[in-house]
Amino acid sequence: MGTATFVDIVLSIILPPLGVFLKFKFQVQFWICLLLTLFGYIPGIIYAIYVITKD
């Protein structure tokens, strides 16, 4: 895990769509994370951390 991934994870805990946006821009992963965050903060965090660490 590199420094960029660590920063993405920290940002994903604070604001989940931001961490996903920095890695994927406006791809499907960002929109899914945004919807999950709007429906509930915790599902957005879980999805964001999963997507970022999936590699």
PDB file with one MODEL, atoms N, CA, C and O in Angstrom:
MODEL        1
ATOM      1  N   MET A   1       0.853  -1.176   0.000  1.00  0.00           N
ATOM      2  CA  MET A   1       0.000   0.000   0.000  1.00  0.00           C
ATOM      3  C   MET A   1       0.896   1.235   0.000  1.00  0.00           C
ATOM      4  O   MET A   1       1.767   1.389   0.856  1.00  0.00           O
ATOM      5  N   GLY A   2       0.672   2.089  -0.951  1.00  0.00           N
ATOM      6  CA  GLY A   2       1.492   3.285  -1.073  1.00  0.00           C
ATOM      7  C   GLY A   2       0.895   4.472  -0.346  1.00  0.00           C
ATOM      8  O   GLY A   2      -0.181   4.390   0.247  1.00  0.00           O
ATOM      9  N   THR A   3       1.614   5.569  -0.405  1.00  0.00           N
ATOM     10  CA  THR A   3       1.168   6.783   0.263  1.00  0.00           C
ATOM     11  C   THR A   3      -0.132   7.311  -0.351  1.00  0.00           C
ATOM     12  O   THR A   3      -1.014   7.788   0.364  1.00  0.00           O
ATOM     13  N   ALA A   4      -0.241   7.223  -1.671  1.00  0.00           N
ATOM     14  CA  ALA A   4      -1.451   7.706  -2.339  1.00  0.00           C
ATOM     15  C   ALA A   4      -2.665   6.903  -1.890  1.00  0.00           C
ATOM     16  O   ALA A   4      -3.737   7.471  -1.679  1.00  0.00           O
ATOM     17  N   THR A   5      -2.510   5.593  -1.741  1.00  0.00           N
ATOM     18  CA  THR A   5      -3.620   4.757  -1.293  1.00  0.00           C
ATOM     19  C   THR A   5      -4.003   5.110   0.136  1.00  0.00           C
ATOM     20  O   THR A   5      -5.190   5.147   0.463  1.00  0.00           O
ATOM     21  N   PHE A   6      -3.019   5.369   0.993  1.00  0.00           N
ATOM     22  CA  PHE A   6      -3.295   5.752   2.377  1.00  0.00           C
ATOM     23  C   PHE A   6      -4.088   7.056   2.429  1.00  0.00           C
ATOM     24  O   PHE A   6      -5.047   7.175   3.192  1.00  0.00           O
ATOM     25  N   VAL A   7      -3.688   8.024   1.623  1.00  0.00           N
ATOM     26  CA  VAL A   7      -4.394   9.304   1.579  1.00  0.00           C
ATOM     27  C   VAL A   7      -5.819   9.102   1.055  1.00  0.00           C
ATOM     28  O   VAL A   7      -6.761   9.702   1.573  1.00  0.00           O
ATOM     29  N   ASP A   8      -5.978   8.263   0.032  1.00  0.00           N
ATOM     30  CA  ASP A   8      -7.316   7.971  -0.504  1.00  0.00           C
ATOM     31  C   ASP A   8      -8.207   7.338   0.561  1.00  0.00           C
ATOM     32  O   ASP A   8      -9.389   7.669   0.653  1.00  0.00           O
ATOM     33  N   ILE A   9      -7.654   6.432   1.365  1.00  0.00           N
ATOM     34  CA  ILE A   9      -8.439   5.776   2.411  1.00  0.00           C
ATOM     35  C   ILE A   9      -8.848   6.777   3.487  1.00  0.00           C
ATOM     36  O   ILE A   9      -9.992   6.762   3.942  1.00  0.00           O
ATOM     37  N   VAL A  10      -7.932   7.640   3.895  1.00  0.00           N
ATOM     38  CA  VAL A  10      -8.263   8.650   4.909  1.00  0.00           C
ATOM     39  C   VAL A  10      -9.345   9.588   4.384  1.00  0.00           C
ATOM     40  O   VAL A  10     -10.277   9.925   5.113  1.00  0.00           O
ATOM     41  N   LEU A  11      -9.231  10.011   3.137  1.00  0.00           N
ATOM     42  CA  LEU A  11     -10.258  10.877   2.547  1.00  0.00           C
ATOM     43  C   LEU A  11     -11.591  10.144   2.413  1.00  0.00           C
ATOM     44  O   LEU A  11     -12.655  10.753   2.524  1.00  0.00           O
ATOM     45  N   SER A  12     -11.527   8.832   2.175  1.00  0.00           N
ATOM     46  CA  SER A  12     -12.749   8.048   2.048  1.00  0.00           C
ATOM     47  C   SER A  12     -13.474   7.918   3.378  1.00  0.00           C
ATOM     48  O   SER A  12     -14.698   7.783   3.406  1.00  0.00           O
ATOM     49  N   ILE A  13     -12.745   7.957   4.467  1.00  0.00           N
ATOM     50  CA  ILE A  13     -13.391   7.915   5.776  1.00  0.00           C
ATOM     51  C   ILE A  13     -14.058   9.260   6.073  1.00  0.00           C
ATOM     52  O   ILE A  13     -15.145   9.306   6.648  1.00  0.00           O
ATOM     53  N   ILE A  14     -13.406  10.339   5.682  1.00  0.00           N
ATOM     54  CA  ILE A  14     -13.961  11.678   5.928  1.00  0.00           C
ATOM     55  C   ILE A  14     -15.112  11.973   4.972  1.00  0.00           C
ATOM     56  O   ILE A  14     -16.189  12.387   5.400  1.00  0.00           O
ATOM     57  N   LEU A  15     -14.883  11.758   3.674  1.00  0.00           N
ATOM     58  CA  LEU A  15     -15.892  12.009   2.645  1.00  0.00           C
ATOM     59  C   LEU A  15     -15.723  10.939   1.563  1.00  0.00           C
ATOM     60  O   LEU A  15     -14.903  11.100   0.659  1.00  0.00           O
ATOM     61  N   PRO A  16     -16.487   9.855   1.647  1.00  0.00           N
ATOM     62  CA  PRO A  16     -16.274   8.699   0.772  1.00  0.00           C
ATOM     63  C   PRO A  16     -16.193   8.988  -0.728  1.00  0.00           C
ATOM     64  O   PRO A  16     -15.280   8.474  -1.375  1.00  0.00           O
ATOM     65  N   PRO A  17     -17.094   9.781  -1.319  1.00  0.00           N
ATOM     66  CA  PRO A  17     -16.989  10.003  -2.764  1.00  0.00           C
ATOM     67  C   PRO A  17     -15.695  10.708  -3.186  1.00  0.00           C
ATOM     68  O   PRO A  17     -15.224  10.511  -4.306  1.00  0.00           O
ATOM     69  N   LEU A  18     -15.125  11.514  -2.312  1.00  0.00           N
ATOM     70  CA  LEU A  18     -13.899  12.225  -2.657  1.00  0.00           C
ATOM     71  C   LEU A  18     -12.736  11.260  -2.853  1.00  0.00           C
ATOM     72  O   LEU A  18     -11.975  11.387  -3.813  1.00  0.00           O
ATOM     73  N   GLY A  19     -12.598  10.298  -1.949  1.00  0.00           N
ATOM     74  CA  GLY A  19     -11.523   9.312  -2.086  1.00  0.00           C
ATOM     75  C   GLY A  19     -11.655   8.490  -3.356  1.00  0.00           C
ATOM     76  O   GLY A  19     -10.661   8.208  -4.025  1.00  0.00           O
ATOM     77  N   VAL A  20     -12.879   8.105  -3.689  1.00  0.00           N
ATOM     78  CA  VAL A  20     -13.111   7.329  -4.916  1.00  0.00           C
ATOM     79  C   VAL A  20     -12.894   8.206  -6.138  1.00  0.00           C
ATOM     80  O   VAL A  20     -12.350   7.742  -7.140  1.00  0.00           O
ATOM     81  N   PHE A  21     -13.308   9.462  -6.072  1.00  0.00           N
ATOM     82  CA  PHE A  21     -13.136  10.373  -7.200  1.00  0.00           C
ATOM     83  C   PHE A  21     -11.660  10.559  -7.545  1.00  0.00           C
ATOM     84  O   PHE A  21     -11.297  10.595  -8.721  1.00  0.00           O
ATOM     85  N   LEU A  22     -10.813  10.677  -6.532  1.00  0.00           N
ATOM     86  CA  LEU A  22      -9.391  10.888  -6.790  1.00  0.00           C
ATOM     87  C   LEU A  22      -8.752   9.711  -7.517  1.00  0.00           C
ATOM     88  O   LEU A  22      -7.759   9.883  -8.224  1.00  0.00           O
ATOM     89  N   LYS A  23      -9.311   8.526  -7.348  1.00  0.00           N
ATOM     90  CA  LYS A  23      -8.746   7.344  -8.003  1.00  0.00           C
ATOM     91  C   LYS A  23      -9.418   7.034  -9.341  1.00  0.00           C
ATOM     92  O   LYS A  23      -8.747   6.621 -10.287  1.00  0.00           O
ATOM     93  N   PHE A  24     -10.739   7.228  -9.430  1.00  0.00           N
ATOM     94  CA  PHE A  24     -11.478   6.785 -10.612  1.00  0.00           C
ATOM     95  C   PHE A  24     -12.128   7.897 -11.422  1.00  0.00           C
ATOM     96  O   PHE A  24     -12.716   7.623 -12.468  1.00  0.00           O
ATOM     97  N   LYS A  25     -12.038   9.139 -10.971  1.00  0.00           N
ATOM     98  CA  LYS A  25     -12.697  10.286 -11.608  1.00  0.00           C
ATOM     99  C   LYS A  25     -14.202  10.036 -11.709  1.00  0.00           C
ATOM    100  O   LYS A  25     -14.813   9.643 -10.715  1.00  0.00           O
ATOM    101  N   PHE A  26     -14.819  10.248 -12.867  1.00  0.00           N
ATOM    102  CA  PHE A  26     -16.275  10.120 -12.999  1.00  0.00           C
ATOM    103  C   PHE A  26     -16.686   8.770 -13.569  1.00  0.00           C
ATOM    104  O   PHE A  26     -17.611   8.698 -14.378  1.00  0.00           O
ATOM    105  N   GLN A  27     -16.020   7.715 -13.163  1.00  0.00           N
ATOM    106  CA  GLN A  27     -16.400   6.373 -13.603  1.00  0.00           C
ATOM    107  C   GLN A  27     -17.539   5.853 -12.735  1.00  0.00           C
ATOM    108  O   GLN A  27     -17.977   6.520 -11.797  1.00  0.00           O
ATOM    109  N   VAL A  28     -18.010   4.659 -13.060  1.00  0.00           N
ATOM    110  CA  VAL A  28     -19.160   4.070 -12.371  1.00  0.00           C
ATOM    111  C   VAL A  28     -18.921   3.943 -10.868  1.00  0.00           C
ATOM    112  O   VAL A  28     -19.846   4.134 -10.079  1.00  0.00           O
ATOM    113  N   GLN A  29     -17.696   3.626 -10.466  1.00  0.00           N
ATOM    114  CA  GLN A  29     -17.399   3.454  -9.045  1.00  0.00           C
ATOM    115  C   GLN A  29     -17.715   4.726  -8.250  1.00  0.00           C
ATOM    116  O   GLN A  29     -18.222   4.651  -7.131  1.00  0.00           O
ATOM    117  N   PHE A  30     -17.418   5.883  -8.826  1.00  0.00           N
ATOM    118  CA  PHE A  30     -17.706   7.150  -8.153  1.00  0.00           C
ATOM    119  C   PHE A  30     -19.198   7.342  -7.945  1.00  0.00           C
ATOM    120  O   PHE A  30     -19.628   7.730  -6.859  1.00  0.00           O
ATOM    121  N   TRP A  31     -19.987   7.075  -8.967  1.00  0.00           N
ATOM    122  CA  TRP A  31     -21.429   7.295  -8.875  1.00  0.00           C
ATOM    123  C   TRP A  31     -22.079   6.327  -7.895  1.00  0.00           C
ATOM    124  O   TRP A  31     -23.000   6.702  -7.169  1.00  0.00           O
ATOM    125  N   ILE A  32     -21.605   5.086  -7.870  1.00  0.00           N
ATOM    126  CA  ILE A  32     -22.122   4.123  -6.898  1.00  0.00           C
ATOM    127  C   ILE A  32     -21.806   4.586  -5.484  1.00  0.00           C
ATOM    128  O   ILE A  32     -22.665   4.540  -4.604  1.00  0.00           O
ATOM    129  N   CYS A  33     -20.585   5.028  -5.270  1.00  0.00           N
ATOM    130  CA  CYS A  33     -20.184   5.511  -3.955  1.00  0.00           C
ATOM    131  C   CYS A  33     -20.997   6.733  -3.550  1.00  0.00           C
ATOM    132  O   CYS A  33     -21.395   6.853  -2.391  1.00  0.00           O
ATOM    133  N   LEU A  34     -21.245   7.626  -4.474  1.00  0.00           N
ATOM    134  CA  LEU A  34     -22.039   8.810  -4.179  1.00  0.00           C
ATOM    135  C   LEU A  34     -23.457   8.430  -3.756  1.00  0.00           C
ATOM    136  O   LEU A  34     -23.982   8.968  -2.781  1.00  0.00           O
ATOM    137  N   LEU A  35     -24.070   7.513  -4.481  1.00  0.00           N
ATOM    138  CA  LEU A  35     -25.424   7.067  -4.121  1.00  0.00           C
ATOM    139  C   LEU A  35     -25.448   6.377  -2.766  1.00  0.00           C
ATOM    140  O   LEU A  35     -26.334   6.639  -1.953  1.00  0.00           O
ATOM    141  N   LEU A  36     -24.484   5.499  -2.516  1.00  0.00           N
ATOM    142  CA  LEU A  36     -24.437   4.822  -1.222  1.00  0.00           C
ATOM    143  C   LEU A  36     -24.224   5.810  -0.078  1.00  0.00           C
ATOM    144  O   LEU A  36     -24.789   5.640   1.002  1.00  0.00           O
ATOM    145  N   THR A  37     -23.421   6.828  -0.308  1.00  0.00           N
ATOM    146  CA  THR A  37     -23.188   7.833   0.723  1.00  0.00           C
ATOM    147  C   THR A  37     -24.447   8.663   0.969  1.00  0.00           C
ATOM    148  O   THR A  37     -24.727   9.042   2.106  1.00  0.00           O
ATOM    149  N   LEU A  38     -25.197   8.943  -0.075  1.00  0.00           N
ATOM    150  CA  LEU A  38     -26.446   9.682   0.102  1.00  0.00           C
ATOM    151  C   LEU A  38     -27.484   8.859   0.863  1.00  0.00           C
ATOM    152  O   LEU A  38     -28.266   9.412   1.637  1.00  0.00           O
ATOM    153  N   PHE A  39     -27.497   7.543   0.650  1.00  0.00           N
ATOM    154  CA  PHE A  39     -28.443   6.672   1.353  1.00  0.00           C
ATOM    155  C   PHE A  39     -27.999   6.355   2.770  1.00  0.00           C
ATOM    156  O   PHE A  39     -28.823   6.063   3.636  1.00  0.00           O
ATOM    157  N   GLY A  40     -26.705   6.413   3.002  1.00  0.00           N
ATOM    158  CA  GLY A  40     -26.182   6.138   4.335  1.00  0.00           C
ATOM    159  C   GLY A  40     -24.685   6.315   4.344  1.00  0.00           C
ATOM    160  O   GLY A  40     -23.988   5.827   3.454  1.00  0.00           O
ATOM    161  N   TYR A  41     -24.195   7.003   5.335  1.00  0.00           N
ATOM    162  CA  TYR A  41     -22.769   7.337   5.377  1.00  0.00           C
ATOM    163  C   TYR A  41     -21.883   6.088   5.490  1.00  0.00           C
ATOM    164  O   TYR A  41     -20.856   5.992   4.818  1.00  0.00           O
ATOM    165  N   ILE A  42     -22.281   5.136   6.339  1.00  0.00           N
ATOM    166  CA  ILE A  42     -21.481   3.931   6.579  1.00  0.00           C
ATOM    167  C   ILE A  42     -21.375   3.061   5.319  1.00  0.00           C
ATOM    168  O   ILE A  42     -20.269   2.627   4.995  1.00  0.00           O
ATOM    169  N   PRO A  43     -22.464   2.787   4.595  1.00  0.00           N
ATOM    170  CA  PRO A  43     -22.299   2.016   3.353  1.00  0.00           C
ATOM    171  C   PRO A  43     -21.369   2.689   2.344  1.00  0.00           C
ATOM    172  O   PRO A  43     -20.648   2.013   1.610  1.00  0.00           O
ATOM    173  N   GLY A  44     -21.387   4.014   2.311  1.00  0.00           N
ATOM    174  CA  GLY A  44     -20.489   4.749   1.424  1.00  0.00           C
ATOM    175  C   GLY A  44     -19.040   4.549   1.805  1.00  0.00           C
ATOM    176  O   GLY A  44     -18.187   4.373   0.935  1.00  0.00           O
ATOM    177  N   ILE A  45     -18.748   4.573   3.101  1.00  0.00           N
ATOM    178  CA  ILE A  45     -17.375   4.352   3.578  1.00  0.00           C
ATOM    179  C   ILE A  45     -16.916   2.937   3.259  1.00  0.00           C
ATOM    180  O   ILE A  45     -15.808   2.739   2.761  1.00  0.00           O
ATOM    181  N   ILE A  46     -17.763   1.954   3.544  1.00  0.00           N
ATOM    182  CA  ILE A  46     -17.396   0.555   3.292  1.00  0.00           C
ATOM    183  C   ILE A  46     -17.111   0.338   1.817  1.00  0.00           C
ATOM    184  O   ILE A  46     -16.107  -0.280   1.462  1.00  0.00           O
ATOM    185  N   TYR A  47     -17.983   0.840   0.957  1.00  0.00           N
ATOM    186  CA  TYR A  47     -17.784   0.667  -0.487  1.00  0.00           C
ATOM    187  C   TYR A  47     -16.527   1.389  -0.958  1.00  0.00           C
ATOM    188  O   TYR A  47     -15.766   0.842  -1.756  1.00  0.00           O
ATOM    189  N   ALA A  48     -16.300   2.594  -0.483  1.00  0.00           N
ATOM    190  CA  ALA A  48     -15.134   3.366  -0.912  1.00  0.00           C
ATOM    191  C   ALA A  48     -13.836   2.660  -0.531  1.00  0.00           C
ATOM    192  O   ALA A  48     -12.921   2.567  -1.348  1.00  0.00           O
ATOM    193  N   ILE A  49     -13.750   2.169   0.684  1.00  0.00           N
ATOM    194  CA  ILE A  49     -12.529   1.480   1.117  1.00  0.00           C
ATOM    195  C   ILE A  49     -12.359   0.186   0.338  1.00  0.00           C
ATOM    196  O   ILE A  49     -11.240  -0.172  -0.030  1.00  0.00           O
ATOM    197  N   TYR A  50     -13.451  -0.516   0.083  1.00  0.00           N
ATOM    198  CA  TYR A  50     -13.373  -1.755  -0.711  1.00  0.00           C
ATOM    199  C   TYR A  50     -12.847  -1.465  -2.120  1.00  0.00           C
ATOM    200  O   TYR A  50     -11.941  -2.148  -2.599  1.00  0.00           O
ATOM    201  N   VAL A  51     -13.407  -0.465  -2.773  1.00  0.00           N
ATOM    202  CA  VAL A  51     -13.016  -0.160  -4.158  1.00  0.00           C
ATOM    203  C   VAL A  51     -11.558   0.296  -4.229  1.00  0.00           C
ATOM    204  O   VAL A  51     -10.828  -0.085  -5.144  1.00  0.00           O
ATOM    205  N   ILE A  52     -11.144   1.102  -3.271  1.00  0.00           N
ATOM    206  CA  ILE A  52      -9.774   1.631  -3.305  1.00  0.00           C
ATOM    207  C   ILE A  52      -8.757   0.543  -3.032  1.00  0.00           C
ATOM    208  O   ILE A  52      -7.692   0.538  -3.650  1.00  0.00           O
ATOM    209  N   THR A  53      -9.047  -0.382  -2.125  1.00  0.00           N
ATOM    210  CA  THR A  53      -8.088  -1.429  -1.759  1.00  0.00           C
ATOM    211  C   THR A  53      -8.259  -2.698  -2.586  1.00  0.00           C
ATOM    212  O   THR A  53      -7.544  -3.672  -2.354  1.00  0.00           O
ATOM    213  N   LYS A  54      -9.171  -2.717  -3.529  1.00  0.00           N
ATOM    214  CA  LYS A  54      -9.477  -3.916  -4.322  1.00  0.00           C
ATOM    215  C   LYS A  54      -8.281  -4.411  -5.142  1.00  0.00           C
ATOM    216  O   LYS A  54      -8.176  -5.608  -5.407  1.00  0.00           O
ATOM    217  N   ASP A  55      -7.399  -3.529  -5.539  1.00  0.00           N
ATOM    218  CA  ASP A  55      -6.275  -3.925  -6.396  1.00  0.00           C
ATOM    219  C   ASP A  55      -5.539  -5.020  -5.731  1.00  0.00           C
ATOM    220  O   ASP A  55      -4.549  -5.515  -6.270  1.00  0.00           O
TER     221      ASP A  55
ENDMDL
END
